Amino acid sequence: MKRTFAVIGASALFSLCAFRFVNIKAIKAVFIIAFIAFFVFLLFKKIRKDGTLPITTVTVCCCCVLFCAYDKSVHGKIDVFSDREQTHSISGEIVSLPTYDNGRVYYIVRTDTIDGNNNNLKIRLSFDKKLNASPFDRIEGDFHLYRLGSFSSEIEDYYSSKGLFLGGYTFEDEKVKIGGQSGFHPMYYVLCAKQKILDSVSLNIPNEYGGLLTGLLIGEKGQINEKTLNSFSLIGSYHLLAVSGLHVTVWAGFVYGLFGLFRLKRKLKSILCILFILFFMALTGFNPPVVRAGTLLIFVFLGNLFEREADSLNSIGFAVTLMLIINPYAALSKSLWLSVFASVGIIILYPKIYERLNKGSFENKTVEYIKAFVLQSLSVSLSVVIFTLPLTVLFFERFSLLSVISNLLLIEISSAAMILTGFAVLFFLIGVSFISYPLFFVAQFLSKAITEIARLLSSIPFSTVSADFLPLKITAFALPVAVALIYYLKKKDKIKLSKITAWAVACSFVTVCIFGLVEGKNRRRIYFPAVGNGTSVVLVDSNKASVIGCGGNYFAYSSVCGIMKREGVKNLELVFVPSERKYVYSFFDGILNGFDIFSVKQSEFGKAILSDGTEIECEKNFSFIKNGNLTVLIVFNPDFNMDYLPEEYSSADYLLTRERTPVNFKKENFKSVIISAEDGENDGCFYYNNGKTLYLEVKQNGRARLETAD
């Protein structure tokens, strides 16, 4: 079998991901079945000679053992520390640069001891302000520990794929002790280099365009404007800002070509490129897509050294296998899955698509070069979209219809901006300012162009389709099967039938997308995200939304933004906050910075009418929503006496409040009572917390049905 590692990598990736959703008993059953199947396959000469099925079953058996051992080890270490009420004494060393989110500063700490006992864990610690500390400094203190993603399986999987399971915080930052480094740490110099890159860009381009350039260069999105992030998400080009295989591929190709200008020997160029790739992988924190692409490129350059051609699929399989051995939970990484499928799509489909599109030629060499360049970019984009479509509708809330166009427009500009920024930083750090300043100037111009293109494309109405539209899911998963069928038919020289199949698939996909857009255009929803003891309600009309109350706990803003992403919202018609109290105001500034808003009512009372005819009465203690025959009363303060409500607002289909029912509340006046709270009581009302999101699906006749969005 020529592609042993491709089979091992694929088998391991699918197996370990599936094991996340079953219990240990089921994994043991899989082990027994695979073990028996291995010996059964050996009985058949043809199967034994091919080797694919025996290797697959052996891989599955090994994955069963690996997952069970790793899972037991992890839970044995972290389960005793998941009680937020207790504090634990921690000592260890800081192994990351600080990151910033929602006004908090985060560090990754690798512990030596917890509560005086030897315990080697990586913990994500949270602080009010930046510590006076450098990478690999010692840290000691008492912290409340908790399981990362305890309220959301999606967030838990994200951190688990990075080898992080515990978070921690303290209310007494001043009691945290910082000491010097102990010993030699190679990663210290990598992190220092990363910090110098960040400082150099922010010093020379101290605005949102500088933040975009650091995102393009090393994947740091902390300084990128929220509106820009939202725009990239809506047009399907968010991967440009999350360091990926694209980044390392562009850099490796450019560096190899640059070494060629100095007329270095091929083997020396290959060695230098391998060293650069290893450095870039470390610089980006060994992000799964970068490791996958970097390993593939390392095999390519090793092929140059030993004059042998590397097999791309085998290289991908080896990279995936290596990552899964180190951390079996890496199989839960969405970025890894997308990276692998995108790479396989390019390897398999790109030559076929380009061959079909590249018909005829121009006599003018410049025109021919431009044509070939455009067709190559288009072929790559189509290959990636086709192969990643099933994962896109499975992982994300929406599918962008502009992804091919946006990538075609932005990838080359982004690559140029990335290269210019990298060299601008290099010349700035070595003191050659007369070269670095012009490079920074051009990079900033390109960054501005990228931002404007992204925002322009994202402003196109109805450019995304909801991923929960069932026909889209069916089509998305049928598409790769159809592509594989076309590929098989082509091998049999059935060209005409393959063309018919291709056109049928394309027409089906376009039809499904059109129906998905129509379905989304007619959708009206009222969302009630769980925000703890706070108030936040989101009214969605097609791709527009309004927010009533912007308050709640630490996760409130991300919950509301999650709704916006799920519905493809870019603009807000109305934002209403009756006061600056935490339960209605905590993430008001975040909403202002993240979205284009047509009307803001901050402690401004009165009636507002939305574009779909929805009427909203905005008052200090309550808000009343009327959509057709559907009515919703929102009470911001549970201490409010409902006897003071105007008679026309004293009853409604739904009552939303926080923490508990209001004073002089009469349950018979409402069809359903919904309470956002940290903890609920069994009093007949519907309490929701722990990440739940409820919504009312408003029909044209004014009726609604309360459902759970999770």
C-alpha positions as CSV (number, residue, x, y, z in Angstrom):
1,M,0.0,0.0,0.0
2,K,1.5,3.3,-1.1
3,R,-0.2,5.7,1.3
4,T,0.0,4.0,4.6
5,F,0.1,7.2,6.7
6,A,-2.8,8.6,4.8
7,V,-4.9,5.6,5.9
8,I,-3.6,5.8,9.4
9,G,-4.2,9.5,9.7
10,A,-7.7,9.4,8.3
11,S,-8.7,6.4,10.5
12,A,-7.3,8.0,13.6
13,L,-8.9,11.4,13.0
14,F,-12.4,9.9,12.4
15,S,-12.1,7.4,15.3
16,L,-10.8,9.8,18.0
17,C,-13.4,12.4,17.0
18,A,-16.2,9.8,17.2
19,F,-15.0,8.6,20.6
20,R,-15.7,12.1,22.1
21,F,-19.4,11.5,21.7
22,V,-19.7,7.9,23.2
23,N,-18.9,6.4,26.6
24,I,-16.1,4.1,27.6
25,K,-18.2,1.0,27.2
26,A,-18.9,1.8,23.6
27,I,-15.2,2.4,22.9
28,K,-14.4,-1.0,24.4
29,A,-17.0,-2.6,22.1
30,V,-15.4,-0.9,19.1
31,F,-12.0,-2.2,20.2
32,I,-13.3,-5.8,20.4
33,I,-15.0,-5.5,17.0
34,A,-11.9,-3.9,15.3
35,F,-9.6,-6.5,16.9
36,I,-11.7,-9.4,15.6
37,A,-12.1,-7.7,12.2
38,F,-8.3,-7.5,11.9
39,F,-7.9,-11.3,12.0
40,V,-10.9,-11.8,9.7
41,F,-9.4,-9.5,7.1
42,L,-6.1,-11.4,7.3
43,L,-7.9,-14.6,6.1
44,F,-8.5,-13.0,2.6
45,K,-5.5,-12.8,0.4
46,K,-6.7,-9.9,-1.7
47,I,-7.5,-7.8,1.4
48,R,-4.3,-8.9,3.1
49,K,-2.2,-7.9,0.1
50,D,-3.9,-4.5,-0.3
51,G,-3.4,-3.8,3.4
52,T,-5.9,-0.9,3.7
53,L,-8.5,-2.7,5.9
54,P,-6.0,-4.5,8.2
55,I,-4.2,-1.2,8.8
56,T,-7.5,0.6,9.4
57,T,-8.6,-1.9,12.1
58,V,-5.2,-1.8,13.8
59,T,-5.3,2.0,13.9
60,V,-8.8,1.9,15.4
61,C,-7.6,-0.5,18.1
62,C,-4.7,1.7,18.9
63,C,-6.9,4.8,19.0
64,C,-9.3,3.0,21.5
65,V,-6.4,2.4,23.9
66,L,-4.8,5.8,23.4
67,F,-8.1,7.7,23.9
68,C,-9.1,5.7,27.1
69,A,-5.6,6.2,28.6
70,Y,-5.5,9.9,27.8
71,D,-9.1,10.5,28.9
72,K,-8.5,8.7,32.2
73,S,-5.3,10.6,32.8
74,V,-6.9,14.0,32.1
75,H,-9.9,13.5,34.2
76,G,-7.8,12.0,37.0
77,K,-5.9,15.3,37.2
78,I,-8.7,17.9,36.7
79,D,-11.9,16.5,38.3
80,V,-10.8,17.4,41.8
81,F,-10.2,21.0,40.8
82,S,-13.5,21.8,39.1
83,D,-15.3,23.4,42.2
84,R,-15.3,27.2,41.8
85,E,-16.0,27.7,45.5
86,Q,-12.7,26.4,46.6
87,T,-9.3,28.0,46.2
88,H,-6.1,26.1,45.2
89,S,-2.5,27.1,45.8
90,I,-0.7,27.0,42.4
91,S,3.0,27.3,41.5
92,G,4.4,27.1,38.0
93,E,5.7,29.1,35.1
94,I,4.0,31.4,32.5
95,V,4.3,29.8,29.1
96,S,2.5,32.3,26.9
97,L,2.2,36.0,26.1
98,P,-0.8,37.8,27.6
99,T,-4.1,37.8,25.6
100,Y,-7.0,40.2,26.1
101,D,-10.7,39.6,25.9
102,N,-13.7,41.4,27.4
103,G,-11.6,43.6,29.7
104,R,-9.7,40.6,31.2
105,V,-6.0,39.5,30.7
106,Y,-5.2,35.8,30.2
107,Y,-2.0,33.8,30.6
108,I,-1.3,30.1,30.1
109,V,0.6,28.7,33.1
110,R,2.2,25.2,33.3
111,T,2.0,24.2,36.9
112,D,4.6,22.4,39.0
113,T,2.5,21.9,42.1
114,I,-1.2,22.4,43.1
115,D,-1.9,22.5,46.8
116,G,1.6,21.4,47.5
117,N,1.4,18.2,45.4
118,N,3.3,17.6,42.2
119,N,0.9,18.2,39.3
120,N,1.9,19.1,35.8
121,L,-1.1,20.8,34.1
122,K,-1.6,23.8,31.7
123,I,-4.1,26.2,33.2
124,R,-5.6,29.4,31.6
125,L,-5.5,32.1,34.3
126,S,-7.5,35.3,34.2
127,F,-6.5,38.6,35.7
128,D,-7.9,42.2,35.9
129,K,-4.8,43.7,34.5
130,K,-1.5,42.8,32.8
131,L,1.1,41.2,35.1
132,N,4.6,42.6,35.4
133,A,5.9,39.3,34.1
134,S,7.8,37.8,31.1
135,P,7.4,34.4,29.5
136,F,8.7,31.5,31.7
137,D,8.7,33.6,34.8
138,R,7.6,31.8,38.0
139,I,4.2,32.5,39.4
140,E,2.5,31.6,42.7
141,G,-0.9,32.3,44.1
142,D,-4.3,31.1,45.3
143,F,-6.9,30.7,42.5
144,H,-10.4,29.5,41.9
145,L,-10.3,26.8,39.3
146,Y,-13.0,25.6,36.9
147,R,-13.5,23.4,33.9
148,L,-13.1,25.3,30.7
149,G,-16.3,25.2,28.7
150,S,-18.4,23.6,31.5
151,F,-21.5,25.4,30.1
152,S,-20.8,24.7,26.5
153,S,-19.6,21.5,24.8
154,E,-18.4,23.5,21.8
155,I,-16.1,25.7,23.9
156,E,-15.0,22.6,25.9
157,D,-14.0,20.9,22.7
158,Y,-12.1,24.0,21.5
159,Y,-9.9,24.2,24.6
160,S,-9.5,20.4,24.8
161,S,-8.1,20.3,21.3
162,K,-5.4,22.7,22.5
163,G,-4.6,20.6,25.6
164,L,-6.3,23.1,28.0
165,F,-8.9,21.8,30.5
166,L,-8.8,24.2,33.4
167,G,-9.3,27.9,33.9
168,G,-8.6,29.9,37.0
169,Y,-9.1,33.4,38.4
170,T,-8.4,35.3,41.6
171,F,-10.0,38.3,43.3
172,E,-6.6,39.4,44.8
173,D,-4.2,40.0,41.9
174,E,-1.8,41.8,44.2
175,K,-1.2,38.7,46.2
176,V,0.1,36.8,43.1
177,K,3.9,36.4,43.4
178,I,6.0,36.7,40.3
179,G,9.6,35.4,40.2
180,G,12.4,35.1,37.7
181,Q,13.0,32.3,35.2
182,S,14.4,29.0,36.2
183,G,16.5,27.3,33.6
184,F,16.9,27.6,29.8
185,H,13.7,27.7,27.7
186,P,14.0,27.8,23.9
187,M,10.4,28.9,23.5
188,Y,11.2,32.0,25.6
189,Y,13.1,33.4,22.6
190,V,10.2,32.5,20.2
191,L,7.7,34.3,22.4
192,C,10.0,37.3,22.7
193,A,10.2,37.4,18.9
194,K,6.4,37.3,18.7
195,Q,6.1,40.1,21.2
196,K,8.6,42.3,19.2
197,I,6.5,41.6,16.1
198,L,3.3,42.8,17.9
199,D,5.1,45.8,19.3
200,S,6.6,46.8,16.0
201,V,3.4,46.7,14.1
202,S,1.3,48.5,16.8
203,L,4.0,51.2,17.1
204,N,4.1,52.0,13.4
205,I,0.4,51.4,12.6
206,P,-1.4,52.2,15.8
207,N,-4.9,51.6,14.5
208,E,-7.3,48.9,13.4
209,Y,-5.3,48.4,10.2
210,G,-2.3,47.5,12.2
211,G,-4.4,45.0,14.1
212,L,-5.5,43.4,10.9
213,L,-1.9,43.1,9.7
214,T,-0.9,41.2,12.9
215,G,-3.9,38.9,12.3
216,L,-2.7,38.2,8.8
217,L,0.9,37.8,9.9
218,I,0.7,35.6,13.0
219,G,-3.0,35.1,13.6
220,E,-3.3,37.6,16.6
221,K,-6.8,39.0,16.4
222,G,-6.9,40.9,19.7
223,Q,-6.6,44.4,18.1
224,I,-8.9,43.9,15.1
225,N,-12.1,45.9,15.1
226,E,-15.2,43.8,15.9
227,K,-17.0,45.1,12.8
228,T,-14.1,43.9,10.7
229,L,-14.2,40.5,12.3
230,N,-17.9,40.3,11.7
231,S,-17.4,41.3,8.0
232,F,-14.8,38.6,7.4
233,S,-17.1,36.0,9.0
234,L,-20.1,37.0,6.8
235,I,-18.1,36.7,3.6
236,G,-16.5,33.3,4.4
237,S,-12.9,34.7,4.7
238,Y,-12.4,34.5,8.4
239,H,-9.6,31.9,7.9
240,L,-7.4,34.7,6.6
241,L,-7.2,36.2,10.1
242,A,-6.7,32.8,11.9
243,V,-3.2,31.7,11.2
244,S,-3.5,28.6,8.9
245,G,-1.8,26.5,6.3
246,L,-2.2,29.4,3.9
247,H,0.2,31.5,5.9
248,V,3.0,29.0,6.2
249,T,2.6,28.0,2.5
250,V,2.9,31.6,1.3
251,W,5.9,32.3,3.6
252,A,7.7,29.0,2.7
253,G,7.3,29.7,-1.0
254,F,8.4,33.3,-0.7
255,V,11.4,32.4,1.5
256,Y,12.5,29.6,-0.9
257,G,12.3,32.0,-3.8
258,L,14.2,34.7,-1.9
259,F,17.0,32.3,-1.1
260,G,17.1,31.6,-4.8
261,L,18.0,35.2,-5.6
262,F,21.2,34.6,-3.6
263,R,22.0,31.6,-5.8
264,L,22.1,29.2,-2.9
265,K,22.3,25.5,-3.7
266,R,19.0,23.7,-3.7
267,K,19.9,21.5,-0.7
268,L,20.9,24.5,1.4
269,K,17.7,26.4,0.5
270,S,15.7,23.3,1.5
271,I,17.5,23.1,4.9
272,L,17.0,26.8,5.6
273,C,13.3,26.6,4.6
274,I,12.8,23.6,7.0
275,L,14.3,25.7,9.8
276,F,12.1,28.6,8.9
277,I,9.0,26.4,8.9
278,L,9.8,25.0,12.3
279,F,10.3,28.6,13.7
280,F,7.0,29.7,12.2
281,M,5.2,26.7,13.6
282,A,6.6,27.6,17.1
283,L,5.8,31.3,16.6
284,T,2.1,30.5,16.0
285,G,1.9,28.2,18.9
286,F,1.9,25.0,16.9
287,N,-1.6,25.7,15.6
288,P,-3.0,22.5,14.1
289,P,-3.5,23.8,10.5
290,V,0.1,25.3,10.6
291,V,1.5,22.0,11.9
292,R,-0.3,20.1,9.2
293,A,0.8,22.4,6.3
294,G,4.3,22.8,7.8
295,T,4.8,19.0,8.1
296,L,3.7,18.6,4.5
297,L,6.2,21.3,3.3
298,I,9.0,19.8,5.4
299,F,8.5,16.5,3.6
300,V,8.6,18.4,0.3
301,F,11.9,20.0,1.2
302,L,13.2,16.7,2.5
303,G,12.4,15.3,-0.9
304,N,14.6,18.0,-2.4
305,L,17.4,17.0,0.0
306,F,17.2,13.3,-0.8
307,E,16.0,13.7,-4.4
308,R,12.7,11.9,-3.8
309,E,9.2,13.3,-4.4
310,A,7.0,13.5,-1.3
311,D,3.5,12.1,-1.5
312,S,1.2,14.9,-0.4
313,L,-1.6,12.7,1.0
314,N,0.9,10.6,2.9
315,S,2.5,13.8,4.4
316,I,-0.9,15.1,5.6
317,G,-1.6,11.7,7.1
318,F,1.7,11.7,9.0
319,A,1.2,15.2,10.3
320,V,-2.3,14.3,11.6
321,T,-1.0,11.1,13.2
322,L,1.7,12.9,15.0
323,M,-0.6,15.6,16.4
324,L,-3.1,13.0,17.5
325,I,-0.5,10.9,19.3
326,I,0.6,14.0,21.3
327,N,-3.0,15.1,22.0
328,P,-5.9,12.7,21.0
329,Y,-8.3,15.6,21.7
330,A,-6.8,17.5,18.8
331,A,-9.3,15.4,16.7
332,L,-11.9,17.9,18.0
333,S,-10.2,20.9,16.4
334,K,-12.5,22.4,13.8
335,S,-9.5,24.2,12.2
336,L,-7.7,20.9,11.8
337,W,-10.6,19.2,10.1
338,L,-11.1,22.2,7.7
339,S,-7.4,22.4,7.0
340,V,-7.2,18.7,6.1
341,F,-10.3,18.7,3.9
342,A,-9.2,21.9,2.2
343,S,-5.8,20.4,1.4
344,V,-7.2,17.1,0.1
345,G,-9.7,19.1,-2.0
346,I,-6.8,21.1,-3.6
347,I,-4.8,17.9,-4.2
348,I,-7.6,16.0,-5.8
349,L,-9.8,18.6,-7.5
350,Y,-7.6,21.6,-8.3
351,P,-5.9,20.0,-11.4
352,K,-9.2,18.7,-12.7
353,I,-11.0,22.1,-12.3
354,Y,-8.1,24.1,-13.7
355,E,-7.9,21.8,-16.7
356,R,-11.6,22.3,-17.5
357,L,-11.5,26.1,-17.1
358,N,-8.2,26.7,-18.9
359,K,-9.4,26.4,-22.5
360,G,-7.7,28.3,-25.2
361,S,-4.8,30.8,-24.8
362,F,-4.0,34.4,-25.7
363,E,-1.1,35.5,-27.8
364,N,-0.3,38.4,-25.5
365,K,1.9,36.9,-22.7
366,T,0.7,39.5,-20.1
367,V,-3.0,38.7,-20.7
368,E,-2.3,35.0,-20.7
369,Y,-0.4,35.3,-17.4
370,I,-3.3,37.2,-15.8
371,K,-5.8,34.7,-17.2
372,A,-3.8,31.7,-15.8
373,F,-3.4,33.5,-12.4
374,V,-7.2,34.2,-12.1
375,L,-8.1,30.6,-13.2
376,Q,-5.6,29.1,-10.7
377,S,-7.0,31.1,-7.8
378,L,-10.6,30.3,-8.8
379,S,-9.8,26.6,-9.1
380,V,-8.2,26.6,-5.7
381,S,-11.2,28.4,-4.1
382,L,-13.7,26.1,-5.8
383,S,-11.7,23.0,-4.7
384,V,-11.6,24.2,-1.1
385,V,-15.3,25.2,-1.0
386,I,-16.5,21.9,-2.4
387,F,-14.5,19.7,0.0
388,T,-15.1,21.8,3.1
389,L,-18.8,22.5,2.5
390,P,-20.0,19.5,4.6
391,L,-17.9,20.7,7.5
392,T,-19.0,24.3,7.1
393,V,-22.7,23.5,7.5
394,L,-21.8,21.1,10.3
395,F,-19.5,23.4,12.3
396,F,-20.9,26.8,11.7
397,E,-24.2,28.6,11.8
398,R,-24.2,30.0,8.2
399,F,-22.7,29.3,4.8
400,S,-21.5,32.3,2.8
401,L,-22.5,32.5,-0.8
402,L,-19.6,34.9,-1.4
403,S,-16.8,32.8,-0.1
404,V,-15.4,31.9,-3.6
405,I,-15.5,35.6,-4.7
406,S,-14.2,37.0,-1.5
407,N,-11.3,34.6,-1.4
408,L,-10.5,35.3,-5.0
409,L,-10.4,39.0,-4.2
410,L,-8.7,38.9,-0.8
411,I,-6.2,36.0,-0.7
412,E,-3.5,37.5,-3.0
413,I,-3.8,41.0,-1.5
414,S,-3.7,39.5,2.0
415,S,-0.6,37.5,1.1
416,A,1.1,40.6,-0.2
417,A,0.2,42.6,2.9
418,M,1.5,39.7,5.1
419,I,4.9,39.5,3.3
420,L,5.3,43.3,3.3
421,T,4.5,43.5,7.1
422,G,6.9,40.7,7.8
423,F,9.8,42.4,6.1
424,A,8.8,45.8,7.5
425,V,9.1,44.3,11.0
426,L,12.4,42.7,10.2
427,F,14.0,45.9,8.9
428,F,12.5,48.0,11.7
429,L,14.0,45.6,14.3
430,I,17.5,45.8,12.8
431,G,17.3,49.6,12.6
432,V,16.9,50.1,8.8
433,S,14.0,52.6,9.2
434,F,14.3,54.1,5.7
435,I,13.2,50.7,4.3
436,S,10.8,49.7,7.0
437,Y,8.7,52.9,7.0
438,P,7.8,52.7,3.2
439,L,6.9,49.0,3.7
440,F,4.7,49.8,6.7
441,F,3.0,52.5,4.6
442,V,2.2,50.2,1.7
443,A,1.1,47.4,4.1
444,Q,-1.3,49.8,5.8
445,F,-2.7,50.9,2.5
446,L,-3.3,47.2,1.6
447,S,-4.8,46.5,5.0
448,K,-7.3,49.4,4.5
449,A,-8.2,48.1,1.0
450,I,-8.8,44.6,2.5
451,T,-11.0,46.0,5.2
452,E,-13.0,48.1,2.8
453,I,-13.5,45.1,0.4
454,A,-14.6,42.9,3.3
455,R,-17.1,45.4,4.6
456,L,-18.4,46.2,1.1
457,L,-19.0,42.5,0.4
458,S,-20.6,41.9,3.8
459,S,-23.1,44.7,3.2
460,I,-24.6,42.8,0.2
461,P,-28.0,41.6,1.5
462,F,-28.9,37.9,1.7
463,S,-25.3,36.7,1.0
464,T,-25.5,33.9,3.6
465,V,-27.7,30.8,4.0
466,S,-28.6,29.4,7.4
467,A,-26.7,26.1,8.0
468,D,-29.7,24.6,9.9
469,F,-31.7,24.6,6.6
470,L,-32.1,20.9,6.1
471,P,-32.0,20.8,2.3
472,L,-28.7,22.6,2.4
473,K,-27.2,20.0,4.8
474,I,-28.4,17.1,2.6
475,T,-26.9,18.8,-0.5
476,A,-23.7,19.7,1.3
477,F,-23.1,16.0,2.3
478,A,-24.2,14.7,-1.1
479,L,-21.8,17.0,-3.0
480,P,-18.5,15.2,-2.1
481,V,-20.2,11.9,-2.9
482,A,-21.2,13.3,-6.3
483,V,-17.7,14.6,-6.9
484,A,-16.2,11.2,-6.1
485,L,-18.7,9.6,-8.5
486,I,-17.7,12.1,-11.2
487,Y,-14.1,11.3,-10.6
488,Y,-14.8,7.5,-10.9
489,L,-16.9,8.0,-14.0
490,K,-14.2,10.0,-15.6
491,K,-11.7,7.2,-15.0
492,K,-14.0,5.0,-17.0
493,D,-14.1,7.6,-19.9
494,K,-17.8,8.4,-19.3
495,I,-17.2,12.1,-19.9
496,K,-20.7,12.9,-21.0
497,L,-22.4,11.3,-18.0
498,S,-19.9,13.0,-15.7
499,K,-20.8,16.4,-17.2
500,I,-24.5,15.7,-16.7
501,T,-23.9,14.8,-13.1
502,A,-21.8,17.9,-12.5
503,W,-24.5,20.2,-13.9
504,A,-27.2,18.4,-11.9
505,V,-25.2,18.8,-8.7
506,A,-24.5,22.5,-9.5
507,C,-28.2,23.2,-10.3
508,S,-29.4,21.4,-7.2
509,F,-27.0,23.4,-5.0
510,V,-28.1,26.7,-6.5
511,T,-31.8,25.8,-6.1
512,V,-31.3,24.8,-2.5
513,C,-29.4,28.1,-1.8
514,I,-32.2,30.1,-3.4
515,F,-34.9,28.4,-1.3
516,G,-32.7,28.9,1.8
517,L,-32.5,32.6,1.1
518,V,-36.3,32.8,0.7
519,E,-36.8,30.9,3.9
520,G,-34.4,33.2,5.8
521,K,-35.9,36.3,4.4
522,N,-39.3,35.4,5.8
523,R,-38.0,34.4,9.2
524,R,-38.9,36.4,12.3
525,R,-37.4,35.3,15.7
526,I,-37.2,36.7,19.2
527,Y,-34.2,35.3,21.0
528,F,-33.8,35.0,24.8
529,P,-30.1,34.2,25.4
530,A,-29.0,32.9,28.9
531,V,-27.1,35.8,30.4
532,G,-27.4,34.9,34.1
533,N,-29.1,37.5,36.3
534,G,-29.4,40.0,33.4
535,T,-31.6,41.0,30.6
536,S,-30.9,40.8,26.9
537,V,-33.5,40.1,24.1
538,V,-32.6,39.9,20.4
539,L,-35.3,40.5,17.7
540,V,-34.2,39.2,14.3
541,D,-35.9,40.1,11.0
542,S,-34.2,38.4,8.1
543,N,-30.6,39.7,8.3
544,K,-31.4,42.7,10.6
545,A,-31.8,42.7,14.3
546,S,-32.6,44.8,17.4
547,V,-31.4,44.4,20.9
548,I,-33.4,45.2,24.0
549,G,-31.1,45.3,27.1
550,C,-27.4,44.6,26.9
551,G,-26.8,43.2,30.3
552,G,-25.8,40.0,32.0
553,N,-22.8,37.9,33.0
554,Y,-19.3,37.5,31.6
555,F,-20.6,35.3,28.7
556,A,-23.6,37.5,27.8
557,Y,-21.9,39.4,24.9
558,S,-20.5,36.2,23.3
559,S,-24.0,34.7,23.6
560,V,-25.7,37.6,21.8
561,C,-22.9,37.7,19.2
562,G,-23.5,34.0,18.6
563,I,-27.1,34.7,17.8
564,M,-26.0,37.5,15.3
565,K,-23.6,35.0,13.6
566,R,-26.2,32.3,13.5
567,E,-28.6,34.7,11.7
568,G,-26.1,36.5,9.5
569,V,-26.7,39.9,11.1
570,K,-24.5,42.8,10.2
571,N,-26.7,45.8,11.1
572,L,-28.9,46.6,14.1
573,E,-32.0,48.6,13.7
574,L,-32.4,49.5,17.4
575,V,-30.5,49.1,20.6
576,F,-32.4,50.0,23.8
577,V,-30.9,50.2,27.4
578,P,-33.0,51.9,30.1
579,S,-30.1,52.5,32.5
580,E,-26.4,51.9,33.2
581,R,-27.0,49.1,35.7
582,K,-25.1,45.9,35.0
583,Y,-28.2,43.7,34.3
584,V,-29.1,45.8,31.2
585,Y,-25.8,47.6,30.3
586,S,-22.8,45.4,30.8
587,F,-21.9,44.8,27.1
588,F,-23.5,47.9,25.6
589,D,-20.1,49.3,24.5
590,G,-19.3,46.0,22.9
591,I,-22.5,46.1,20.8
592,L,-21.7,49.7,19.7
593,N,-18.2,48.7,18.6
594,G,-19.2,45.5,16.9
595,F,-22.2,46.5,14.7
596,D,-23.6,49.3,12.6
597,I,-26.6,50.6,14.5
598,F,-29.3,52.8,13.0
599,S,-31.0,53.9,16.3
600,V,-29.7,53.8,19.9
601,K,-32.1,54.5,22.8
602,Q,-29.9,54.9,25.9
603,S,-32.2,55.9,28.7
604,E,-34.4,57.4,26.0
605,F,-38.0,56.3,26.4
606,G,-40.9,56.1,24.0
607,K,-42.3,54.0,21.1
608,A,-40.2,52.6,18.2
609,I,-41.5,50.9,15.1
610,L,-39.1,48.5,13.3
611,S,-39.0,47.9,9.5
612,D,-41.1,44.7,9.8
613,G,-43.9,46.6,11.7
614,T,-42.9,45.4,15.1
615,E,-43.8,48.0,17.8
616,I,-41.6,48.4,20.8
617,E,-42.5,50.5,23.9
618,C,-39.3,51.5,25.7
619,E,-39.6,52.4,29.3
620,K,-37.3,52.5,32.4
621,N,-38.6,49.4,34.1
622,F,-40.1,47.5,31.2
623,S,-40.3,47.1,27.5
624,F,-43.4,45.9,25.5
625,I,-43.0,44.2,22.1
626,K,-45.9,43.7,19.7
627,N,-45.4,41.7,16.5
628,G,-48.8,41.1,14.8
629,N,-50.9,39.3,17.3
630,L,-47.8,38.3,19.4
631,T,-47.0,40.3,22.5
632,V,-43.9,40.0,24.8
633,L,-43.4,42.0,28.1
634,I,-39.9,42.4,29.4
635,V,-39.4,43.5,33.0
636,F,-35.8,44.7,33.7
637,N,-36.0,44.8,37.4
638,P,-37.7,42.0,39.5
639,D,-38.3,44.5,42.3
640,F,-40.6,46.4,40.0
641,N,-44.3,46.5,41.1
642,M,-46.4,45.3,38.3
643,D,-49.4,47.1,39.6
644,Y,-47.8,50.2,38.2
645,L,-47.9,48.8,34.7
646,P,-50.2,50.6,32.2
647,E,-53.3,48.5,31.8
648,E,-52.6,47.8,28.1
649,Y,-49.2,46.2,29.1
650,S,-50.4,44.3,32.2
651,S,-50.9,41.0,30.2
652,A,-49.0,39.5,27.3
653,D,-48.3,36.1,25.6
654,Y,-44.9,35.9,27.1
655,L,-43.3,37.6,30.2
656,L,-39.5,37.8,30.3
657,T,-37.8,38.8,33.6
658,R,-34.6,38.0,35.4
659,E,-33.7,36.3,38.7
660,R,-37.3,35.9,39.9
661,T,-40.9,36.9,39.2
662,P,-41.7,40.6,39.7
663,V,-43.7,42.1,42.6
664,N,-47.5,41.6,42.4
665,F,-47.0,39.3,39.5
666,K,-50.1,37.5,38.2
667,K,-49.3,34.4,36.3
668,E,-52.7,34.0,34.7
669,N,-52.1,37.2,32.7
670,F,-49.4,35.4,30.6
671,K,-49.2,32.3,28.4
672,S,-45.6,31.6,29.6
673,V,-43.2,33.1,32.1
674,I,-39.5,33.0,31.1
675,I,-36.8,33.8,33.8
676,S,-33.1,34.3,33.1
677,A,-31.2,33.3,36.3
678,E,-28.1,31.5,37.5
679,D,-30.3,29.1,39.5
680,G,-34.0,28.3,39.0
681,E,-36.8,27.4,41.4
682,N,-39.5,24.8,40.8
683,D,-42.4,27.3,40.8
684,G,-44.0,26.5,37.4
685,C,-42.0,29.2,35.6
686,F,-39.5,28.4,32.9
687,Y,-36.0,29.1,34.2
688,Y,-33.1,29.0,31.7
689,N,-29.4,29.2,32.3
690,N,-26.1,27.4,31.7
691,G,-25.8,28.6,28.1
692,K,-29.3,27.8,26.9
693,T,-30.8,30.0,24.3
694,L,-34.6,30.2,23.7
695,Y,-36.4,31.7,20.8
696,L,-39.9,32.4,19.6
697,E,-40.5,31.5,15.9
698,V,-42.9,34.2,14.9
699,K,-45.3,33.1,12.1
700,Q,-47.1,35.4,9.7
701,N,-50.4,34.9,11.6
702,G,-48.7,36.4,14.7
703,R,-48.5,33.1,16.5
704,A,-45.2,31.8,18.0
705,R,-43.7,28.7,19.4
706,L,-41.0,28.7,22.1
707,E,-38.0,26.5,21.3
708,T,-34.5,25.9,22.4
709,A,-31.8,27.0,20.0
710,D,-29.1,24.6,21.4
